[in-house]
Amino acid sequence: MASFTTVSLRIDFNQELEVVPARCLSENGSIFELLACPGLAEGAAAGDVVMVAHDGSFSVVRRAGNVAIHAIASPEVDADVMEVAFKRELTRVGGRLDGGIGGIRVYCVSATVGFPAIEAACSAALASCPGAQWMYANVYELGTQTPLPWVLAYS
């Protein structure tokens, strides 16, 4: 019964929504498998199954084991140069570019490659574009440095 569509996810705790490609898994339209990592709605990655409320708030029902990475260009960094650097390094560990807008690029990497390999790839990318930054988007509890429980299986 799965159908390809998009789903609108609430960005943190405000009223803005982000549209993400997804596959609907339920007849009532509340359960979705994400087909790409969100760029602004933190807490989920491609392959995760999420339950979405009418207001766009969501909870992850099942983790796919993918890590969402946001690369952010500062004003002095060319976003296209940053994209090339991160894409080059993250594809070496099996990652892919899922999208982006403006100075933000979103990448997806399987956690099975290990966090040290992901961090080494991101550090290598930063060497090509000083001033850029990167962050995990689904590894820590929102607003903290406390790893989410699913992360411990890959640490």
Backbone bond lengths (Angstrom), bond angles and torsions (degrees), N, CA, C in turn:
res aa  C-N    CA-C-N  psi(-1)  N-CA   C-N-CA  omega(-1)  CA-C   N-CA-C  phi
1 M - - - 1.440 - - 1.511 111.30 -
2 A 1.327 116.51 -2.42 1.462 120.05 -178.14 1.528 111.08 -63.10
3 S 1.322 115.41 135.46 1.461 120.56 177.13 1.524 108.95 -132.38
4 F 1.342 115.90 145.26 1.456 121.02 -179.19 1.520 109.13 -82.41
5 T 1.329 115.48 136.13 1.456 121.30 -176.31 1.527 107.87 -160.91
6 T 1.292 116.55 -157.84 1.457 122.54 169.45 1.519 107.07 -130.15
7 V 1.316 115.71 161.50 1.456 121.33 176.34 1.526 107.44 -132.97
8 S 1.318 116.44 143.37 1.462 121.68 177.85 1.517 109.03 -97.83
9 L 1.335 116.07 119.23 1.460 122.10 -179.00 1.518 109.69 -109.20
10 R 1.331 115.43 138.54 1.467 120.55 178.51 1.519 109.63 -71.38
11 I 1.319 115.29 136.51 1.457 121.94 178.37 1.522 107.89 -86.93
12 D 1.321 115.37 109.88 1.456 122.87 -176.26 1.522 110.69 48.88
13 F 1.329 116.35 -127.00 1.463 118.99 -174.61 1.521 113.18 -110.95
14 N 1.337 117.36 18.00 1.462 118.37 177.51 1.522 109.99 -100.57
15 Q 1.292 117.44 -173.33 1.463 121.29 -174.08 1.529 113.69 -93.35
16 E 1.335 117.93 -0.96 1.456 120.14 179.92 1.525 110.40 -76.44
17 L 1.337 114.65 148.66 1.455 120.55 -179.28 1.516 110.18 -121.40
18 E 1.328 116.32 149.78 1.457 122.76 174.33 1.525 108.01 -117.83
19 V 1.309 116.45 132.63 1.461 121.60 178.62 1.528 108.64 -89.91
20 V 1.335 115.98 126.13 1.461 122.48 -176.15 1.528 108.85 -126.80
21 P 1.345 118.76 136.58 1.462 119.44 175.62 1.525 110.42 -63.16
22 A 1.317 115.75 138.79 1.460 119.93 -175.14 1.524 110.46 -154.15
23 R 1.309 113.94 169.34 1.453 122.08 173.37 1.527 106.36 -118.78
24 C 1.334 116.93 121.88 1.464 120.71 179.32 1.524 108.51 -74.58
25 L 1.336 116.42 129.67 1.460 121.72 -177.27 1.523 113.77 -111.46
26 S 1.343 117.30 -2.62 1.463 119.06 -176.67 1.525 110.57 -129.48
27 E 1.310 114.50 151.37 1.465 119.68 179.52 1.524 112.39 -66.37
28 N 1.329 117.09 -31.23 1.468 119.50 -179.10 1.528 112.89 -85.54
29 G 1.335 117.54 0.51 1.460 121.09 175.66 1.507 115.01 71.57
30 S 1.337 117.95 31.83 1.461 119.23 -179.64 1.526 113.09 -116.30
31 I 1.335 118.28 -10.31 1.461 122.05 -179.04 1.528 108.23 -115.10
32 F 1.348 115.81 127.11 1.454 120.90 -176.27 1.523 110.48 -136.12
33 E 1.325 115.93 146.87 1.451 122.03 167.12 1.524 105.99 -99.16
34 L 1.321 116.91 124.97 1.465 120.57 179.89 1.528 109.87 -76.75
35 L 1.315 116.74 132.43 1.458 121.57 -178.99 1.523 112.66 -95.98
36 A 1.318 116.76 -7.64 1.464 122.84 176.64 1.524 108.00 -149.94
37 C 1.309 115.92 159.99 1.465 120.22 176.07 1.524 109.18 -75.06
38 P 1.331 116.85 135.49 1.469 118.78 174.31 1.526 110.31 -65.00
39 G 1.321 115.33 151.74 1.452 119.99 179.45 1.515 113.45 -95.71
40 L 1.308 117.29 -24.14 1.468 120.59 -178.08 1.530 112.89 -125.94
41 A 1.302 117.26 -32.78 1.476 121.62 179.31 1.529 107.39 -80.39
42 E 1.313 116.27 101.22 1.465 120.97 -175.77 1.520 111.72 -79.18
43 G 1.337 114.86 154.48 1.453 120.67 173.71 1.509 114.86 113.92
44 A 1.323 118.51 -7.18 1.465 120.78 -178.64 1.520 109.30 -140.24
45 A 1.337 114.95 164.07 1.463 121.21 178.68 1.521 109.52 -140.50
46 A 1.311 115.39 170.99 1.464 121.02 177.55 1.523 109.71 -54.87
47 G 1.322 115.70 138.88 1.455 121.64 179.67 1.506 114.26 90.69
48 D 1.331 117.77 -20.36 1.462 120.26 177.91 1.519 109.81 -66.58
49 V 1.323 115.85 146.81 1.460 121.78 173.36 1.524 106.43 -100.97
50 V 1.334 115.50 126.25 1.462 120.37 -176.90 1.524 110.43 -122.68
51 M 1.326 115.19 148.67 1.461 122.25 171.23 1.520 105.97 -102.57
52 V 1.331 116.10 124.51 1.457 121.38 -173.79 1.528 109.89 -115.32
53 A 1.331 115.78 127.66 1.466 121.53 176.46 1.529 109.36 -82.17
54 H 1.320 116.52 168.52 1.468 121.60 -178.99 1.526 112.70 -58.65
55 D 1.342 117.43 -29.68 1.469 120.18 -179.00 1.529 113.00 -85.72
56 G 1.347 116.83 1.53 1.454 121.14 178.97 1.520 114.31 92.14
57 S 1.335 117.79 -8.98 1.456 118.46 175.45 1.536 107.26 -65.58
58 F 1.322 116.03 149.13 1.461 118.50 -175.01 1.517 111.45 -143.80
59 S 1.309 114.59 158.70 1.456 121.48 171.92 1.522 107.82 -133.42
60 V 1.310 115.68 145.92 1.456 120.42 -179.98 1.526 108.09 -82.80
61 V 1.330 115.53 123.78 1.464 122.74 179.65 1.526 110.04 -89.44
62 R 1.338 116.47 -37.85 1.466 121.56 -179.77 1.523 108.85 -147.04
63 R 1.333 115.77 130.72 1.460 121.88 178.43 1.524 109.82 -88.45
64 A 1.322 115.76 139.52 1.459 120.97 178.15 1.527 112.12 -91.00
65 G 1.328 116.61 -10.29 1.461 119.66 -178.79 1.512 113.44 85.66
66 N 1.329 116.81 21.33 1.461 121.29 177.25 1.517 110.38 -103.74
67 V 1.322 114.81 147.75 1.456 121.89 179.26 1.528 107.98 -105.59
68 A 1.323 116.49 129.64 1.464 122.51 174.88 1.525 107.78 -94.77
69 I 1.321 115.43 128.08 1.462 121.22 -179.23 1.524 108.70 -122.44
70 H 1.316 115.71 130.93 1.462 121.43 175.45 1.521 108.42 -106.82
71 A 1.319 116.14 124.89 1.462 121.95 172.66 1.522 106.60 -105.05
72 I 1.323 116.01 133.19 1.462 120.78 -172.36 1.524 109.32 -126.53
73 A 1.317 115.48 122.55 1.464 120.93 177.95 1.518 109.33 -86.57
74 S 1.315 116.30 134.38 1.461 120.70 172.43 1.529 107.22 -82.50
75 P 1.333 117.92 170.17 1.476 119.92 -178.12 1.535 113.78 -56.22
76 E 1.335 117.16 -30.59 1.469 118.72 -178.60 1.533 113.26 -87.28
77 V 1.331 117.64 1.33 1.465 121.86 -179.67 1.523 109.46 -108.70
78 D 1.313 116.47 129.87 1.466 121.87 175.13 1.531 108.12 -72.82
79 A 1.328 117.03 118.95 1.470 121.65 -176.84 1.523 111.85 -60.44
80 D 1.324 117.95 -32.87 1.465 120.39 179.35 1.532 111.13 -69.93
81 V 1.319 117.14 -38.30 1.468 121.47 176.56 1.526 109.03 -64.93
82 M 1.334 116.66 -43.26 1.455 121.21 177.64 1.528 110.41 -60.57
83 E 1.329 116.74 -44.80 1.471 120.97 179.84 1.519 111.34 -57.31
84 V 1.323 116.71 -45.95 1.464 120.96 -179.61 1.527 110.25 -61.55
85 A 1.331 117.21 -43.99 1.469 121.32 -178.37 1.526 111.19 -64.23
86 F 1.326 117.45 -47.98 1.461 120.10 -179.33 1.525 111.50 -68.30
87 K 1.314 116.68 -39.67 1.467 119.74 179.61 1.530 110.03 -63.21
88 R 1.330 116.44 -43.75 1.469 120.69 178.94 1.528 110.86 -58.51
89 E 1.321 116.96 -49.64 1.465 120.66 -174.88 1.531 112.42 -73.60
90 L 1.319 117.40 -40.78 1.467 119.31 -177.01 1.524 112.47 -74.94
91 T 1.328 118.26 -29.17 1.479 118.10 175.70 1.521 110.77 -67.88
92 R 1.305 117.67 -24.70 1.478 120.98 176.11 1.523 112.11 -64.47
93 V 1.330 116.61 -24.41 1.473 120.05 177.38 1.533 110.80 -108.97
94 G 1.327 116.04 20.68 1.463 120.43 175.30 1.515 114.98 87.31
95 G 1.325 117.57 9.95 1.465 120.75 -178.55 1.517 112.26 -82.35
96 R 1.325 113.96 171.96 1.470 120.46 179.03 1.523 109.37 -146.61
97 L 1.326 115.17 156.18 1.462 122.22 173.90 1.523 107.61 -84.39
98 D 1.331 117.12 124.33 1.470 121.18 179.42 1.517 113.01 -98.94
99 G 1.326 117.81 -17.97 1.457 119.49 179.14 1.508 111.79 156.44
100 G 1.318 114.16 -169.35 1.445 119.65 178.62 1.507 111.27 164.19
101 I 1.298 114.30 166.03 1.459 121.46 176.85 1.522 107.67 -152.92
102 G 1.306 116.03 141.84 1.461 119.15 -179.04 1.513 110.05 58.87
103 G 1.305 117.06 -128.34 1.454 122.22 -178.24 1.512 114.84 -94.49
104 I 1.328 117.73 13.83 1.472 121.22 -179.26 1.521 109.51 -112.00
105 R 1.335 116.67 134.00 1.457 122.16 172.87 1.519 107.74 -124.37
106 V 1.327 115.44 144.09 1.463 121.55 -176.25 1.528 108.60 -118.27
107 Y 1.329 115.55 127.28 1.454 122.14 -178.40 1.524 110.05 -121.57
108 C 1.323 114.98 154.44 1.459 121.91 178.68 1.524 108.14 -125.94
109 V 1.338 116.21 129.77 1.461 122.10 179.57 1.529 107.40 -136.77
110 S 1.319 116.85 137.95 1.461 120.38 175.66 1.523 109.38 -67.30
111 A 1.314 116.30 135.32 1.465 120.82 178.26 1.525 111.42 -67.25
112 T 1.318 117.79 -16.00 1.462 120.28 -178.73 1.524 112.61 -64.96
113 V 1.331 118.26 -19.94 1.473 119.63 177.70 1.526 110.73 -73.98
114 G 1.320 116.85 -16.74 1.455 121.95 177.71 1.527 112.54 94.69
115 F 1.313 114.23 143.39 1.463 119.64 -178.59 1.528 112.98 -65.50
116 P 1.338 119.69 -35.47 1.471 118.02 176.08 1.532 112.64 -60.20
117 A 1.339 117.99 -38.92 1.471 120.95 178.91 1.527 110.95 -67.74
118 I 1.331 116.84 -39.73 1.469 120.65 178.29 1.528 109.96 -64.13
119 E 1.325 116.45 -46.08 1.457 120.43 -178.83 1.528 111.92 -65.97
120 A 1.343 117.55 -36.66 1.464 120.81 177.09 1.535 110.24 -65.21
121 A 1.337 116.98 -40.58 1.469 120.66 178.84 1.529 110.38 -64.23
122 C 1.318 117.01 -43.25 1.475 120.04 179.48 1.522 111.10 -66.80
123 S 1.326 117.58 -38.24 1.469 120.60 177.10 1.525 110.91 -64.19
124 A 1.329 116.75 -40.37 1.472 120.46 178.05 1.530 110.18 -64.15
125 A 1.319 117.03 -38.89 1.467 120.50 178.31 1.523 110.76 -64.65
126 L 1.328 117.01 -40.99 1.465 120.76 179.81 1.522 112.03 -62.58
127 A 1.326 117.24 -29.19 1.465 120.41 179.10 1.527 111.10 -62.83
128 S 1.339 116.56 -26.57 1.470 121.56 179.62 1.523 112.93 -87.38
129 C 1.306 117.06 -12.98 1.471 119.65 -177.29 1.529 109.88 -146.34
130 P 1.346 116.40 70.19 1.465 120.22 179.03 1.528 111.07 -55.43
131 G 1.319 115.41 138.49 1.463 120.69 -178.46 1.516 112.20 102.79
132 A 1.331 116.85 -20.45 1.470 119.84 174.71 1.523 108.27 -77.13
133 Q 1.311 115.77 163.98 1.466 121.98 178.13 1.522 108.58 -136.23
134 W 1.317 116.07 163.49 1.455 119.89 173.39 1.522 108.38 -142.29
135 M 1.324 114.88 159.61 1.469 120.26 178.55 1.521 109.69 -153.38
136 Y 1.320 114.92 152.41 1.457 120.35 170.28 1.524 107.40 -76.74
137 A 1.321 117.09 140.75 1.463 120.09 -179.04 1.522 113.57 -110.21
138 N 1.328 117.86 -5.00 1.466 119.44 -179.92 1.523 112.51 -143.89
139 V 1.313 117.00 24.83 1.453 121.46 -176.00 1.530 112.11 -103.52
140 Y 1.324 116.93 -32.11 1.459 121.45 -176.69 1.524 111.30 -113.54
141 E 1.322 115.11 153.59 1.464 119.43 171.38 1.522 107.09 -59.37
142 L 1.331 116.51 141.52 1.460 120.34 -176.53 1.521 111.39 -53.75
143 G 1.327 115.21 129.79 1.457 121.38 175.91 1.514 114.84 76.57
144 T 1.341 118.06 9.19 1.468 120.69 -179.35 1.525 109.56 -134.29
145 Q 1.306 115.82 177.08 1.459 122.29 171.31 1.529 110.09 -110.05
146 T 1.341 116.38 23.80 1.459 121.87 178.55 1.527 108.78 -88.20
147 P 1.343 117.54 117.91 1.459 119.07 -179.47 1.527 111.30 -62.75
148 L 1.320 115.25 142.45 1.465 120.63 174.12 1.526 108.20 -69.07
149 P 1.329 117.65 151.62 1.476 120.37 -176.34 1.534 114.28 -54.82
150 W 1.328 118.98 -36.32 1.468 119.82 -177.72 1.511 112.74 -63.57
151 V 1.328 117.09 -26.70 1.463 122.30 -176.86 1.538 110.92 -67.03
152 L 1.316 117.02 -33.09 1.462 121.43 -175.26 1.525 111.99 -61.09
153 A 1.325 117.58 -27.81 1.470 120.80 178.73 1.525 111.61 -68.13
154 Y 1.340 117.74 -18.46 1.464 121.70 -178.00 1.520 112.62 -110.68
155 S 1.321 117.06 4.07 1.467 120.22 -176.97 1.501 111.78 -94.39
